[in-house]
Amino acid sequence: MIDRNRLLIFVLSLLFITITYSQEPLRKSHILAHSHNDYEQDYPLYTALAENFSSIEVDIVRVNNRLVVSHSDNKRDFKGELQWMYLEPLKLHFDSFQNWKYSNDSITRYLFVDLKKPDQLTLKLLHEKLLLYEDYLMRKDQLDNWKPLQIILSGDINRSDILFNLNFPFFFVDGREEDLKSLFDSRLMPFISVNYKDHSKWKGFGGLKREESRALVPLIAKTRKQGKRIRFWNTADNENVW
């Protein structure tokens, strides 16, 4: 026979735990790790959230009036739509923290959006989709107004045009190595993304050669001096390299 008093206490305990957790601000330390091509994971987005990764990357292409998660416009590669795979679930994730809007020491999560065909129609459509979630998004014209999500455009894009186009207030960018010369505001360009193979051939076997280390260290130091983070892509995909 069920003890109703014990059952009531158990249910109330679960309710208390749920409410207490949901009211935690978004200030738990994120792991400084990047989920590259996140949509290729067995559980896209949710694995990165469970592991508390600080940044997540997704490739998109425009198909008619849809922004499809894919590395190309080959229909066989379509994974779903950006809005329903990432934007809406992230909104629900942030909403689970009931007092995030009032937090002053919270950490921003980065969503890298790699535009495979960065034409004006794609940029306009992406902006329209983001408008639906503007309460959650950092804006480059309101940098002191913290929000839990920052959109970082990546890929073969004209970074200067995007940064200084106020018609697209939600678009921040990741820079390239040559952009360090321009001293872009690190709040607008928080990351420098570098092709690892331009600087090193190390694939994780044995130690990193001294001459390769000497090439990498000044680049990292220069990036950090500007208040930016550096992200290497095109690395060998193994734990030792990570």
C-alpha positions as CSV (number, residue, x, y, z in Angstrom):
1,M,0.0,0.0,0.0
2,I,1.3,3.5,-0.8
3,D,2.0,5.7,2.1
4,R,0.3,8.9,1.0
5,N,2.2,11.2,3.4
6,R,5.6,9.9,2.2
7,L,4.5,10.2,-1.4
8,L,3.5,13.8,-0.8
9,I,6.8,14.6,0.9
10,F,8.7,13.0,-2.0
11,V,6.7,15.0,-4.6
12,L,7.2,18.3,-2.7
13,S,10.9,17.5,-2.4
14,L,11.2,17.1,-6.2
15,L,9.3,20.3,-6.7
16,F,11.6,22.2,-4.4
17,I,14.7,20.8,-6.1
18,T,13.3,21.7,-9.5
19,I,12.4,25.2,-8.6
20,T,15.6,25.8,-6.8
21,Y,17.6,24.7,-9.8
22,S,15.6,26.6,-12.3
23,Q,16.2,29.8,-10.4
24,E,19.9,29.5,-10.5
25,P,21.5,32.3,-12.5
26,L,23.5,31.4,-15.6
27,R,26.8,32.0,-13.8
28,K,28.2,28.5,-13.6
29,S,31.6,28.3,-15.2
30,H,31.4,27.2,-18.8
31,I,34.1,24.9,-20.0
32,L,36.3,26.7,-22.5
33,A,35.7,24.2,-25.2
34,H,34.2,24.4,-28.7
35,S,31.8,22.0,-30.3
36,H,32.9,22.0,-33.9
37,N,30.3,21.0,-36.5
38,D,28.0,20.3,-33.5
39,Y,25.2,18.9,-35.7
40,E,27.3,15.9,-36.4
41,Q,27.1,14.8,-32.8
42,D,24.7,11.9,-31.9
43,Y,22.7,14.4,-29.9
44,P,23.3,17.9,-31.4
45,L,23.3,20.8,-29.0
46,Y,22.2,18.8,-26.0
47,T,25.6,17.1,-25.6
48,A,27.4,20.4,-25.6
49,L,24.9,21.9,-23.1
50,A,25.2,18.9,-20.8
51,E,29.0,19.2,-20.9
52,N,28.6,23.0,-20.4
53,F,30.7,23.9,-23.5
54,S,31.1,27.7,-23.9
55,S,30.7,27.7,-27.7
56,I,28.9,25.7,-30.3
57,E,29.3,25.8,-34.1
58,V,26.8,25.0,-36.8
59,D,27.0,25.3,-40.6
60,I,24.0,26.7,-42.5
61,V,22.8,27.2,-46.1
62,R,19.7,29.0,-47.3
63,V,17.2,26.9,-49.1
64,N,14.4,29.1,-50.4
65,N,13.1,30.7,-47.2
66,R,14.7,28.3,-44.8
67,L,18.0,28.3,-43.1
68,V,19.1,24.6,-43.2
69,V,21.8,23.1,-41.0
70,S,24.2,21.6,-43.5
71,H,27.8,21.8,-44.7
72,S,26.6,22.1,-48.3
73,D,23.4,22.5,-50.4
74,N,23.3,18.8,-51.0
75,K,19.9,17.7,-49.8
76,R,21.3,14.5,-48.5
77,D,23.3,16.5,-46.0
78,F,20.4,18.4,-44.5
79,K,20.1,18.0,-40.8
80,G,17.2,20.3,-40.0
81,E,16.5,24.0,-39.7
82,L,18.6,26.3,-37.6
83,Q,15.6,27.7,-35.7
84,W,14.3,24.4,-34.5
85,M,17.6,22.6,-34.0
86,Y,19.3,25.4,-32.1
87,L,17.5,28.7,-31.6
88,E,14.3,27.4,-30.1
89,P,16.0,24.8,-27.8
90,L,18.5,27.4,-26.6
91,K,15.6,29.7,-25.7
92,L,14.0,26.9,-23.7
93,H,17.4,26.2,-22.0
94,F,17.7,29.8,-20.9
95,D,14.1,30.0,-19.8
96,S,14.8,27.1,-17.4
97,F,16.9,29.6,-15.4
98,Q,14.1,31.8,-14.2
99,N,16.2,34.8,-13.1
100,W,18.7,35.0,-15.8
101,K,17.5,38.4,-16.9
102,Y,18.5,39.8,-13.5
103,S,22.0,38.4,-13.3
104,N,25.0,40.7,-13.4
105,D,27.8,38.2,-13.4
106,S,26.6,35.7,-15.9
107,I,28.6,34.1,-18.7
108,T,27.7,34.4,-22.4
109,R,27.4,31.3,-24.5
110,Y,28.6,31.6,-28.1
111,L,26.7,30.2,-31.1
112,F,29.0,30.2,-34.2
113,V,27.1,30.3,-37.4
114,D,29.2,29.3,-40.4
115,L,27.6,30.7,-43.5
116,K,28.4,28.5,-46.4
117,K,26.9,30.9,-48.9
118,P,27.0,34.4,-47.2
119,D,24.9,36.4,-49.7
120,Q,22.7,39.3,-48.7
121,L,19.5,37.2,-48.8
122,T,21.0,34.7,-46.3
123,L,22.1,37.5,-44.0
124,K,18.6,39.1,-44.1
125,L,16.8,35.9,-43.5
126,L,19.1,35.1,-40.5
127,H,18.5,38.5,-39.1
128,E,14.7,38.0,-39.4
129,K,15.0,34.6,-37.5
130,L,17.1,36.1,-34.8
131,L,14.6,38.9,-34.2
132,L,12.3,36.3,-32.8
133,Y,14.8,35.7,-30.0
134,E,16.1,39.2,-29.5
135,D,15.5,39.1,-25.7
136,Y,18.2,36.5,-25.5
137,L,20.8,37.9,-27.8
138,M,23.7,40.3,-27.4
139,R,23.5,43.3,-29.6
140,K,26.6,45.2,-30.9
141,D,24.8,48.5,-30.4
142,Q,24.1,47.7,-26.7
143,L,27.3,46.0,-25.6
144,D,26.7,46.9,-21.9
145,N,23.4,45.1,-21.9
146,W,24.3,41.5,-21.1
147,K,22.4,38.6,-22.7
148,P,23.0,34.9,-22.5
149,L,23.7,34.2,-26.2
150,Q,26.1,35.8,-28.7
151,I,25.9,35.0,-32.4
152,I,29.3,34.7,-34.1
153,L,29.3,34.7,-37.9
154,S,32.0,32.6,-39.4
155,G,33.1,31.4,-42.8
156,D,34.0,33.3,-46.0
157,I,32.4,36.6,-45.1
158,N,33.3,40.3,-45.4
159,R,33.9,40.9,-41.7
160,S,34.2,44.7,-41.8
161,D,30.9,45.1,-43.7
162,I,29.1,42.9,-41.2
163,L,30.6,44.5,-38.1
164,F,29.7,48.0,-39.1
165,N,26.3,47.3,-40.6
166,L,23.8,48.5,-37.9
167,N,21.0,46.8,-39.8
168,F,22.3,43.6,-38.4
169,P,22.7,44.3,-34.7
170,F,23.0,40.6,-33.7
171,F,25.9,39.8,-35.9
172,F,29.3,39.5,-34.3
173,V,32.2,37.9,-36.1
174,D,35.3,35.7,-35.6
175,G,38.4,37.2,-37.1
176,R,41.3,35.7,-39.1
177,E,44.9,36.1,-38.3
178,E,45.3,39.1,-40.5
179,D,42.5,40.9,-38.6
180,L,44.8,41.2,-35.6
181,K,46.5,44.1,-37.5
182,S,43.2,46.1,-37.6
183,L,42.8,46.0,-33.8
184,F,39.0,45.4,-34.0
185,D,37.1,45.8,-30.7
186,S,37.3,42.4,-29.0
187,R,33.7,42.8,-27.9
188,L,32.7,42.8,-31.6
189,M,35.3,40.2,-32.7
190,P,35.8,38.0,-29.6
191,F,37.6,35.2,-31.4
192,I,40.4,34.7,-34.0
193,S,40.0,31.5,-36.0
194,V,43.1,30.1,-37.5
195,N,43.8,27.2,-39.8
196,Y,46.1,25.0,-37.7
197,K,47.8,23.5,-40.6
198,D,49.2,26.9,-41.6
199,H,51.3,26.7,-38.5
200,S,51.8,23.1,-37.5
201,K,51.8,19.6,-38.9
202,W,51.5,17.9,-35.5
203,K,48.9,15.2,-35.5
204,G,49.0,14.3,-31.8
205,F,51.8,11.6,-32.0
206,G,54.8,12.4,-29.8
207,G,55.4,15.9,-28.6
208,L,54.9,19.2,-30.4
209,K,58.1,20.2,-32.1
210,R,59.9,23.2,-30.6
211,E,60.0,25.2,-33.8
212,E,56.2,24.7,-34.2
213,S,55.6,25.7,-30.6
214,R,57.7,28.8,-31.2
215,A,55.4,29.7,-34.1
216,L,52.2,29.2,-32.2
217,V,53.1,30.9,-28.9
218,P,53.6,34.5,-30.3
219,L,50.3,34.2,-32.2
220,I,48.4,33.1,-29.1
221,A,50.1,35.8,-27.0
222,K,49.2,38.5,-29.6
223,T,45.6,37.4,-29.7
224,R,45.2,37.3,-26.0
225,K,46.9,40.8,-25.7
226,Q,43.9,42.2,-27.7
227,G,41.5,40.5,-25.3
228,K,40.4,37.9,-27.9
229,R,40.4,34.1,-27.8
230,I,42.0,32.0,-30.5
231,R,40.4,29.0,-32.1
232,F,42.3,26.5,-34.2
233,W,40.5,24.6,-36.9
234,N,41.6,21.9,-39.3
235,T,43.4,20.1,-36.5
236,A,43.8,16.3,-36.3
237,D,40.8,14.9,-34.6
238,N,42.1,13.0,-31.5
239,E,42.2,13.5,-27.8
240,N,45.9,14.2,-27.6
241,V,45.6,17.2,-29.9
242,W,42.5,18.5,-28.0
